[in-house]
Amino acid sequence: MATTNITGEEFNSTVRGEGITLVDFWASWCGPCMQFGPVYERASEANPDITFAKVDTDAEQGLARALGISSIPTLMAFRDDVLVYHEAGALPPKALDALIDQVRELDMVELKKKIAEEKANEQG
């Protein structure tokens, strides 16, 4: 599966639900973004079970601002409707592959339980 460009309106429907979604925040004038683009595209082709989305921060400034994107490229990873990774910087191919492996290996039942416990403690 190739990467998909998404807009602010499509963001929630893209990252919600079951499965893994990676989102690359980029801009055409950003050198590191242009270097990371082909790495991200190759990873999308090697992992057809994962959704690989791209957000052009120039076209989607409101979304980038709402999500606190302050430098690009920024990569977010969602799994089963949970944000599990959010980091600025272009990853080399091996680091991106390792991140994908780590996201796949997450115990989501345990993670969601921990999140629920933390929310209960905050309200507590």
BAZA-74548 format. One record per atom (N, C-alpha, C, O): residue in one letter; x, y, z. Coordinates in steps of 0.02 Angstrom, whole numbers, plus 50000, padded with zeros to 5 digits. Layout:
<donus>
AXYZ
...
</donus>
This chain:
<donus>
M500424994150000
M500005000050000
M500445006250000
M500915006750040
A500305010749957
A500695016949953
A500455021850006
A499955020650040
T500815027250013
T500615032350061
T500005036150035
T499895036449974
T499625038950081
T499015042650064
T499065049650094
T499195050450153
N498975054750052
N498955061550078
N498265062750110
N497755061250079
I498265065450171
I497625066650204
I497575073950225
I498075077450233
T496945076150233
T496795082950254
T496585082950327
T496515077650358
G496485088750354
G496255089350423
G495585085750433
G495475082650485
E495145086250383
E494485083050388
E494555075350390
E494145072050420
E495065072750358
E495155065450353
E495575062650410
E495605056550419
F495895066950450
F496365064650500
F496045059750550
F496285054150558
N495505061850583
N495205057650635
N494975050950607
N495095045750638
S494645051050549
S494395044750521
S494975040250500
S494895034150496
T495545043150485
T496135039250464
T496465035850523
T496665030050518
V496535039350579
V496915036550636
V496475032750685
V496745029150728
R495825033450681
R495375030050727
R495265022750705
R495365021050647
G495075018650753
G494905011750737
G495485006950748
G496005008750776
E495365000750727
E495854995450737
E496434996050688
E496374998950634
G497004993250708
G497574992950664
G498084998450678
G498025002250725
I498594998550635
I499155003250642
I499115008550588
I499015006950529
T499195014850608
T499235020350561
T499845024550578
T499925026650636
L500265025850529
L500825030550536
L500645036850499
L500365036550444
V500805042650527
V500675049050495
V501315053150494
V501625054450546
D501515055050433
D502115059050422
D501895066250409
D501535067550361
F502105070950452
F501975078050442
F502585081050407
F503145080450432
W502485084250350
W503035086350307
W502855092850271
W502285095250276
A503335095650236
A503225101350191
A503725100850133
A504265098150140
S503525103550076
S503935102950016
S504595106650021
S505075104849986
W504635111850062
W505245115850069
W505735112850120
W506285115550129
C505545107450153
C505935104550209
C506405099150182
C506185093850160
G507055100550184
G507555095750159
G507515088950193
G507485083850158
P507525088650260
P507465082150293
P506825078450275
P506805072250271
C506285082250264
C505645079150243
C505725075750175
C505475070150164
M506075079050130
M506165076250063
M506615070050066
M506535065450026
Q507095069950112
Q507525064050120
Q507135058250151
Q507245052450133
F506675059750198
F506295054550232
F505745051750187
F505545045950195
G505495055750141
G504935053650098
G505035046850065
G504595042550072
P505595045650030
P505695039149998
P505765033350049
P505555027750034
V506055034650107
V506115029550160
V505415027650183
V505265021650191
Y504985032550193
Y504295031450215
Y503905027650162
Y503515023150178
E503995029550099
E503655026250044
E503855018950038
E503425014650029
R504505017450045
R504735010450042
R504435006450099
R504245000650090
A504405009450159
A504125005950216
A503385004550204
A503124999350225
S503035009150171
S502315008050157
S502225002150109
S501744998350116
E502675001550062
E502624995950014
E502804989350047
E502544984150028
A503244989450097
A503454983250131
A502964981150186
A503004975450210
N502504985550205
N502034984150260
N501324985750238
N501024990650261
P501034981750193
P500374983350165
P499804983050216
P499254985450202
D499924980150274
D499404979750326
D499364986050369
D498934986550412
I499814990850357
I499834997050395
I499615002850350
I499785002950291
T499245007550378
T499055013650342
T499625018650351
T499815020350407
F499885021050295
F500415026250295
F500115032650266
F499975033050206
A500005037550310
A499705043950289
A500235049450291
A500725049050327
K500105054650251
K500545060450249
K500115066650256
K499575067150226
V500355071450295
V500015077850303
V500495083350283
V501025084150313
D500305087250232
D500685093050209
D500545098750259
D499985101450259
T501025100450299
T500905105450352
T500785112450324
T500485116550359
D501005113850263
D500845120350233
D500105120650215
D499775125750227
A499835115350187
A499125115150168
A498665114150228
A498085116150226
E498925110950280
E498515109150339
E498795112450402
E498925109050452
Q498885119050400
Q499185122550457
Q498765122050520
Q499045121550575
G498105122150513
G497675121650572
G497755114950607
G497785114650668
L497785109550568
L497875102850597
L498555102450631
L498605099950687
A499075104750596
A499755104450625
A499785108350691
A500085106050739
R499475114150692
R499455118250753
R499075114650809
R499295114450866
A498495111850792
A498075108350841
A498435102350872
A498325100650930
L498865099150833
L499235093250857
L499905095050887
L500275090550909
G500075101450889
G500705103550920
G501315101950879
G501855100950907
I501245101650813
I501815100350769
I502225106650765
I502015111550735
S502825106650795
S503245112650796
S503855112050752
S504175117050736
S504025105950732
S504575105050684
S504415098950641
S504055094450661
I504695099050582
I504555093650534
I505215091050506
I505715094750504
P505225084850484
P504675080250486
P504515077950557
P504955077550600
T503875076550568
T503645073550630
T503265067250612
T502855067250565
L503395061850648
L503055055550635
L502625053850696
L502855054150753
M501995052050683
M501545049550735
M501355042450717
M501265040750659
A501295038250769
A501055031350758
A500455030250804
A500465031750863
F499925027650774
F499315025950810
F499205018450804
F499335015450752
R498965015450858
R498765008450855
R498115007650894
R498075009450952
D497635004850860
D496975003650891
D496715009950926
D496485009650983
D496765015650891
D496495022050914
D496875025050972
D496605029251009
V497515023050981
V497935025851034
V498575028551002
V498905025150963
L498745034851020
L499375037750997
L499935034351037
L499965035051098
V500375030651002
V500905026951037
V501605029651023
V502085027451053
Y501655034450975
Y502315037350959
Y502195044150928
Y501745045050887
H502605049050948
H502575055850921
H503265058950928
H503465060650984
E503615059550873
E504305061950876
E504485065850813
E504295063850758
A504845071250822
A505105075050765
A505765072150742
A506145069450782
G505905072750677
G506545070450650
G506445064950599
G506005060750605
A506875065050548
A506855059950496
A507195053650521
A507765053850546
L506855048050515
L507155041650536
L507505038250478
L507245038350422
P508085035250490
P508395031050438
P507985024650430
P507595022950474
P508065021150374
P507655015150361
P507635010050418
P507095007650435
K508205008450446
K508225003350499
K507845005650562
K507525001650595
A507895012050578
A507545014750636
A506785014650624
A506405013150670
L506565016250564
L505855015950548
L505605008750552
L505065007450578
D505985004150525
D505794997050529
D505754994750602
D505294991050620
A506224996950644
A506214995050715
A505604998050749
A505294994750791
L505435004250733
L504835007350761
L504215003450743
L503785002150785
I504155001550680
I503584997650657
I503534991050695
I502994989050716
D504104987850704
D504114981550742
D503884982650814
D503494978650841
Q504114988050846
Q503914989550914
Q503174990950920
Q502844988650967
V502894994550871
V502174996050872
V501774989550863
V501264988550896
R502014985250819
R501674978750808
R501664974550872
R501174970950885
E502204974850911
E502294970550969
E501954973151032
E501944969651083
L501674979151030
L501344981851089
L500774977451112
L500384974851071
D500714976651177
D500144973251207
D499604978551218
D499614982051269
M499144979051171
M498654984451173
M498154983551230
M497904988551257
V498004977451248
V497544976451305
V497854979451368
V497524983051405
E498484977851379
E498844980451438
E498914988051434
E498824991551484
L499084990651375
L499174997851367
L498525001651380
L498525006751414
K497974999251352
K497325002551362
K497115002151436
K496805006851461
K497274996651469
K497134995951540
K497525001251580
K497245004451625
K498155002051564
K498585006951598
K498325014051587
K498305018051633
I498115015651525
I497845022251510
I497215023551550
I497125028951577
A496775018451555
A496155019151593
A496305020251667
A495975024351699
E496805016751693
E497005017651763
E497265024751776
E497105027851827
E497675027251730
E497955033951737
E497405039251735
E497415044051773
K496915038351691
K496345043051688
K495945042851752
K495735048051777
A495835036851779
A495465036151842
A495825039551899
A495515042851941
N496485038851901
N496895042051954
N496875049651948
N496875053151999
E496865052351886
E496835059551876
E496175062351901
E496155067951928
Q495645058551892
Q494975060951912
Q494845059751986
Q494395062752015
G495255055452016
G495175053152080
G495125055552144
G495055051652192
</donus>
